Amino acid sequence: MKQNVTVSLPEKINSDLQKIAKDEGLSKSQIIRNALQDYLYIRKFKALRNRMIAKAQAQKLFSDEDVFNKVS
């Protein structure tokens, strides 16, 4: 189910968004949805990475090489 969200944008961001929408043939809503989806993905990735770093440090693993050597 879709829900509407109202967002206020500074004039410069709105004009940049309108230009990009026109250039890419997308609606402003599509661009904002895509940007938000990317932001949420990156945020989840960073949270997972931070949890994994904490676990690795607890096991005295500090680099990709440390992890590889531990598993091998």
N, C-alpha and C positions, 0 to 999 in steps of 0.2 A: 504494500500500500504506500503510495506517495504522500508526502506531507509537504506543505509549503513552508518556507522560511523566508523571512524578510531580512535583507542585509542592506545596510547603508554603506556606500562607498564614497571615498573622497573623489572629487571631480576628475583628477588626473588618472586614478585607477579605473574609473568608469570609462573614460575616453580611451584608455589603452585597451580595456576589455572589449569595447565596441569595435575598435580597429582590428583586433585579433579575431573576433567573431566574424567580421566581414571577410578578412583575409583567408580564414580557414573554412568558411562556409558552415560554421557551427553557431548555435544559439549561445547567448551569454550564460544561460542556465547550464548548458552542456559543458561549457568551459569551467564554470564554477564547480559543477559536480565532479568533473575529472580532477581538478586541482585539489578539491577536498578529499577525494578518494586517494590520491597520491600522498597527501599530507598524513592521512590516517594510517596508510600502509607504512610509511616511513616512521611514524611515531611508534607503531607496534613493533617494527623491526628494531628500533633503538632500544625499546624496553626489553625485548627478548635478548638482544646483544648484551645489555647491561647485566641481566640475570646470568647469562652464560659466562661473562667475564668474572663475576663474583664467584661462581662455582669453580672456574678454572684457577683463580687465584687461591682459593681454599685448598686446591690440590697442588699448589705450587707450579702451576702451568702458566706461563706468561706470554707465549708466542704461538703462532700456528705450528712452528717447528716442534715446540715442546709437546703440543697435543699430538702431532703426528708421531713423534718418537714414543710417546706413552702408549699409543694405540698399537703401534707396530710390534 
